[in-house]
Amino acid sequence: SGIFGKSSSRGSGGGGAGSGKGRMPFGRTGGTLLAIVVVGLWVASGFYVVDQSEQGVELRFGKFQEVKPAGLRWHMPYPIELVEIVNVQQVRTVEVGYRTREGGTTRDGATQLVLVPREALMLTADENIIDIQFAVQYNIRDPRDLLFKVSEPADQVVRQATESAVREIVGRSSMDFVITGGRAEIAFETRELLQNILDRYETGITVRAV
């Protein structure tokens, strides 16, 4: 029985060793295939599409690399590079002195407006206080400047700069001029001064209309 026991033990051990050797090459191949799939998915995640109205700003470790035009593009995947997509053709509108209420309309179908006195009330040259509301239309000219030289959202930058420009122009005008025939001239001067302010701080923003 002892002889048969030893023989049986050796046979079992030999079978186990043989089985182990048979699985080892398969395990290496499986690991290699898994690594190839993972790397392939990582590389594929670097593809992105830039629409005709957009530009893609590529960043490498947070530092600007280049601006990519419309088309199918590729960048080194995260965490090496990131892409910020900016719509450079969209005309955006900023309201100063008022806000349009979302989904709010009056009985006659007119859009409801909410006044913002801290933005709307301004002092004229003859020391009268006027209540003025206006809107500014703009678009993004240079997404690189907007992303790297401006810390505030674009709407906030335009709103603050516009309010400053209008206060300066209204402050050197009489009340009668502001509320009567001077409206068009004030709008024109505001646009010119606003664009100068935005260019001075290199915001990458172009004013389309006031």
Phi, psi and chi 1 to 4 in degrees:
 res  aa     phi    psi   chi1   chi2   chi3   chi4
   1 SER       -  -34.3   61.4      -      -      -
   2 GLY   -66.7  -37.7      -      -      -      -
   3 ILE   -64.9  -45.2  -65.6  175.0      -      -
   4 PHE   -65.3  -34.4  -75.6  115.3      -      -
   5 GLY   -64.5  -45.4      -      -      -      -
   6 LYS   -65.1  -42.4  -70.3  179.7 -179.1  179.1
   7 SER   -62.4  -42.1  175.6      -      -      -
   8 SER   -64.3  -38.4  174.8      -      -      -
   9 SER   -66.1  -43.3  174.2      -      -      -
  10 ARG   -64.6  -39.5  -71.5  173.6 -177.7  172.9
  11 GLY   -64.3  -40.1      -      -      -      -
  12 SER   -65.9  -42.4  174.4      -      -      -
  13 GLY   -66.0  -41.3      -      -      -      -
  14 GLY   -63.9  -39.0      -      -      -      -
  15 GLY   -65.8  -38.5      -      -      -      -
  16 GLY   -65.4  -41.8      -      -      -      -
  17 ALA   -65.3  -42.4      -      -      -      -
  18 GLY   -62.9  -39.8      -      -      -      -
  19 SER   -64.6  -39.9  176.4      -      -      -
  20 GLY   -64.4  -43.0      -      -      -      -
  21 LYS   -64.4  -29.9  -70.5  179.0 -179.7  178.2
  22 GLY   -71.8  -29.9      -      -      -      -
  23 ARG   -85.8  -24.1  -73.6 -165.0  -57.6  -91.6
  24 MET   -61.1  -48.1 -166.0  174.5  -62.3      -
  25 PRO   -61.6  -36.8  -22.3   34.1      -      -
  26 PHE   -65.3  -39.3  175.9   78.1      -      -
  27 GLY   -63.2  -41.6      -      -      -      -
  28 ARG   -64.9  -42.8  -71.7  174.1 -179.3  162.5
  29 THR   -63.4  -43.1  -57.9      -      -      -
  30 GLY   -62.0  -42.0      -      -      -      -
  31 GLY   -64.1  -39.1      -      -      -      -
  32 THR   -64.9  -44.1  -58.7      -      -      -
  33 LEU   -62.8  -41.0  -70.3  174.6      -      -
  34 LEU   -62.6  -42.6  178.8   60.9      -      -
  35 ALA   -63.5  -40.1      -      -      -      -
  36 ILE   -63.8  -41.2  -68.3  173.7      -      -
  37 VAL   -64.3  -44.3  170.0      -      -      -
  38 VAL   -62.7  -45.9  170.5      -      -      -
  39 VAL   -63.6  -40.1  171.5      -      -      -
  40 GLY   -62.4  -42.5      -      -      -      -
  41 LEU   -65.0  -38.4  -68.3  174.6      -      -
  42 TRP   -64.6  -44.1 -179.1   72.9      -      -
  43 VAL   -65.2  -41.9  170.9      -      -      -
  44 ALA   -65.5  -26.6      -      -      -      -
  45 SER   -68.0   -9.9   68.6      -      -      -
  46 GLY   -83.0   -8.4      -      -      -      -
  47 PHE   -78.6  140.7  -73.7   99.0      -      -
  48 TYR  -152.6  161.8   64.6   98.5      -      -
  49 VAL  -117.1  131.5  175.8      -      -      -
  50 VAL  -108.4  119.5 -178.6      -      -      -
  51 ASP   -71.0  168.0  -69.3  -21.8      -      -
  52 GLN   -61.0  -29.7  -70.0  -63.6  -33.0      -
  53 SER   -90.5    4.6   61.4      -      -      -
  54 GLU  -122.0  167.6  -60.3  172.3  -25.1      -
  55 GLN  -135.1  143.9  -70.2 -176.9   -2.2      -
  56 GLY  -104.8  125.2      -      -      -      -
  57 VAL  -102.0  112.6 -177.7      -      -      -
  58 GLU   -89.5  133.9  -67.6 -171.9   -2.0      -
  59 LEU  -121.4  133.0  -44.6  175.4      -      -
  60 ARG  -112.2  113.2 -179.3  172.4  -62.0  170.2
  61 PHE    53.1   38.6  -62.4  115.4      -      -
  62 GLY    84.2   -4.5      -      -      -      -
  63 LYS  -101.6  139.4 -175.2  177.8  179.4 -179.1
  64 PHE   -60.1  135.3  171.5   78.3      -      -
  65 GLN  -110.3  -62.2  -77.5  -62.1  110.8      -
  66 GLU  -166.4  166.1   59.7 -179.2  -40.9      -
  67 VAL  -104.6  127.2  176.0      -      -      -
  68 LYS  -104.6  134.4  -69.5  -66.9 -174.9   68.1
  69 PRO   -77.7 -173.5   29.3  -34.6      -      -
  70 ALA   -63.7  148.4      -      -      -      -
  71 GLY   135.6 -179.4      -      -      -      -
  72 LEU   -81.8  122.9  177.1   62.9      -      -
  73 ARG  -126.3  164.6  -55.8  -63.9  173.4 -173.4
  74 TRP  -138.2  140.7 -176.9   86.1      -      -
  75 HIS  -134.9  162.8   69.1   94.5      -      -
  76 MET   -63.9  125.6  -62.7 -174.3   69.4      -
  77 PRO   -62.8  165.7  -21.0   33.4      -      -
  78 TYR   -57.0  139.4  178.3   87.0      -      -
  79 PRO   -97.6   13.5   34.7  -35.3      -      -
  80 ILE   -75.5  -50.3  -61.0  175.4      -      -
  81 GLU  -129.6  152.2  -69.6 -174.4  -11.4      -
  82 LEU  -130.1  160.9  -66.7  173.4      -      -
  83 VAL  -129.2  130.5  175.5      -      -      -
  84 GLU  -105.8  119.5  -66.3  -80.0   -6.0      -
  85 ILE   -94.3  124.3  -56.9  -64.8      -      -
  86 VAL  -123.4  128.9  180.0      -      -      -
  87 ASN   -80.8  114.0 -167.8  -39.5      -      -
  88 VAL   -98.4   -4.1  -64.8      -      -      -
  89 GLN  -107.7  -16.9  -66.4 -175.5    9.5      -
  90 GLN   -64.5  128.7  177.2 -172.5    7.5      -
  91 VAL   -91.0  117.1  177.9      -      -      -
  92 ARG  -103.7  153.3  -45.1  178.4 -168.9 -163.3
  93 THR  -122.8  132.8  -59.7      -      -      -
  94 VAL  -117.7  130.7  168.6      -      -      -
  95 GLU   -99.8  132.1  -59.8  166.3  -24.5      -
  96 VAL  -124.8  126.3 -176.3      -      -      -
  97 GLY    92.5   -9.3      -      -      -      -
  98 TYR  -161.2  166.4   73.8  100.1      -      -
  99 ARG  -137.0  141.4  -59.1  -69.5 -173.8  -86.1
 100 THR   -79.6  125.8  -59.2      -      -      -
 101 ARG   -74.5  128.3  178.5  172.5  -66.5  173.8
 102 GLU   -63.0  119.9  -67.7  -71.4  -19.7      -
 103 GLY    70.3    8.9      -      -      -      -
 104 GLY   -97.2  128.4      -      -      -      -
 105 THR  -136.8  154.7   56.9      -      -      -
 106 THR   -84.5  179.3   60.6      -      -      -
 107 ARG   -63.7  -30.8  -68.2 -177.2  178.1  179.5
 108 ASP   -89.6    9.3   57.8   -1.7      -      -
 109 GLY    91.3   -1.0      -      -      -      -
 110 ALA   -74.5  150.2      -      -      -      -
 111 THR   -73.4  135.3  -57.3      -      -      -
 112 GLN   -81.4  136.0  -73.7 -172.1  -14.5      -
 113 LEU  -116.2  143.1  -55.2  179.2      -      -
 114 VAL  -111.7  120.8  178.4      -      -      -
 115 LEU   -76.2  148.3  -60.1 -177.3      -      -
 116 VAL  -123.0   89.4 -175.5      -      -      -
 117 PRO   -57.2  -36.5  -25.1   35.0      -      -
 118 ARG   -64.3  -22.0   60.1 -176.2  176.0   80.9
 119 GLU   -96.5  -29.4  -63.7  175.4   -1.9      -
 120 ALA   -87.4  -30.8      -      -      -      -
 121 LEU   -82.4  123.4  -61.8  179.0      -      -
 122 MET  -136.5  153.0  -59.6 -174.5 -177.9      -
 123 LEU  -100.6  129.0 -172.3   66.2      -      -
 124 THR   -87.2  173.8   63.4      -      -      -
 125 ALA   -64.2  -31.1      -      -      -      -
 126 ASP   -93.5   24.2   49.8   -1.4      -      -
 127 GLU    61.6   39.3  -61.8 -175.8   -7.8      -
 128 ASN  -107.4  148.9  -73.5  -66.9      -      -
 129 ILE  -100.6  126.7  -64.1  177.0      -      -
 130 ILE  -116.3  155.5   63.4  170.2      -      -
 131 ASP  -110.5  111.6 -176.0   -3.5      -      -
 132 ILE  -128.8  135.7 -177.9  171.4      -      -
 133 GLN  -124.4  144.6  -63.4   88.8   36.7      -
 134 PHE  -157.2  162.7   44.1   91.7      -      -
 135 ALA  -125.7  149.2      -      -      -      -
 136 VAL  -123.1  132.3  177.2      -      -      -
 137 GLN  -106.8  134.9  -67.3 -178.1  -26.7      -
 138 TYR  -149.7  167.2   72.8   94.1      -      -
 139 ASN  -141.4  168.3   69.3  -64.5      -      -
 140 ILE   -89.5  119.9  -53.8  -57.7      -      -
 141 ARG   -90.8  -42.3  178.5 -177.8   69.3 -108.9
 142 ASP  -131.4   99.4 -170.3  -25.8      -      -
 143 PRO   -63.9  -26.5   21.6  -31.7      -      -
 144 ARG   -64.3  -46.6  177.6 -176.7  178.3 -179.0
 145 ASP   -62.6  -41.8  -76.6  -14.0      -      -
 146 LEU   -61.5  -39.9 -179.4   67.7      -      -
 147 LEU   -79.2  -32.4  -67.0  174.4      -      -
 148 PHE  -109.9  -13.9  -70.7   93.5      -      -
 149 LYS  -118.3    2.1  -62.4 -179.0 -179.1  179.6
 150 VAL  -128.5  124.9  177.9      -      -      -
 151 SER   -92.2  -21.2   58.9      -      -      -
 152 GLU   -95.9  159.6  -60.7  -72.6  -19.5      -
 153 PRO   -59.3  150.4  -23.3   33.1      -      -
 154 ALA   -57.0  -43.5      -      -      -      -
 155 ASP   -59.2  -41.9  -79.2    2.4      -      -
 156 GLN   -67.3  -39.3 -173.8   66.6   15.5      -
 157 VAL   -62.0  -47.2  170.4      -      -      -
 158 VAL   -65.3  -41.1  173.1      -      -      -
 159 ARG   -62.5  -46.5 -179.9  174.2  -71.8  114.1
 160 GLN   -66.1  -42.3  -68.0  176.1  -10.1      -
 161 ALA   -67.1  -37.7      -      -      -      -
 162 THR   -66.7  -45.2  -56.4      -      -      -
 163 GLU   -59.2  -41.9 -175.3 -179.6  -11.5      -
 164 SER   -63.7  -43.7  175.1      -      -      -
 165 ALA   -64.7  -45.0      -      -      -      -
 166 VAL   -65.8  -40.5  174.6      -      -      -
 167 ARG   -61.5  -38.3  -72.7 -170.0 -175.8  -80.6
 168 GLU   -65.3  -44.4  178.0  177.5  -25.1      -
 169 ILE   -71.1  -43.9  -65.6  169.7      -      -
 170 VAL   -64.6  -34.5  169.4      -      -      -
 171 GLY   -65.6  -17.8      -      -      -      -
 172 ARG  -111.5   15.0   58.3  173.9 -174.1 -108.5
 173 SER  -120.8  154.1  -54.6      -      -      -
 174 SER   -81.4  159.8   67.5      -      -      -
 175 MET   -62.2  -44.5 -176.5 -174.1   70.1      -
 176 ASP   -59.6  -40.0  -70.2  -20.3      -      -
 177 PHE   -65.8  -40.3  177.4   76.7      -      -
 178 VAL   -67.5  -43.8  171.4      -      -      -
 179 ILE   -91.8   -1.4   66.1  176.9      -      -
 180 THR  -120.1 -112.3   56.6      -      -      -
 181 GLY   -74.5   -8.6      -      -      -      -
 182 GLY   -88.8    2.4      -      -      -      -
 183 ARG   -60.9  -47.9  -69.3 -171.9  178.8 -170.5
 184 ALA   -64.2  -40.2      -      -      -      -
 185 GLU   -66.3  -39.7 -175.1  174.1  -22.6      -
 186 ILE   -64.6  -41.1  -71.9  176.3      -      -
 187 ALA   -61.7  -41.8      -      -      -      -
 188 PHE   -65.8  -46.7  175.8   79.5      -      -
 189 GLU   -64.3  -36.6  -69.6 -176.3    7.6      -
 190 THR   -63.6  -42.4  -62.6      -      -      -
 191 ARG   -62.6  -44.0  178.2  179.0  177.2  178.9
 192 GLU   -63.6  -48.0  -65.4  -67.6  -47.7      -
 193 LEU   -66.9  -40.6  179.7   56.0      -      -
 194 LEU   -60.8  -44.1  174.1   58.5      -      -
 195 GLN   -64.4  -37.9 -171.7   64.3   68.5      -
 196 ASN   -62.5  -41.3  -71.6  -23.5      -      -
 197 ILE   -64.4  -46.3  -65.9  173.2      -      -
 198 LEU   -64.9  -36.8  -64.1  174.1      -      -
 199 ASP   -70.9  -36.8  -70.6  -14.8      -      -
 200 ARG   -60.3  -38.6 -172.7 -172.5  -45.8  151.1
 201 TYR   -93.5    8.2  -70.9   99.4      -      -
 202 GLU    51.5   57.6  -61.1 -179.8  -43.6      -
 203 THR   -86.0  -17.1   61.6      -      -      -
 204 GLY    74.1   20.9      -      -      -      -
 205 ILE  -110.6  137.9  -65.6  172.7      -      -
 206 THR  -114.8  128.9  -63.6      -      -      -
 207 VAL   -83.7  127.4 -179.7      -      -      -
 208 ARG   -95.7  -38.2  -56.7  -71.0  -64.9  -90.3
 209 ALA  -163.9  151.5      -      -      -      -
 210 VAL  -124.7      -  176.8      -      -      -
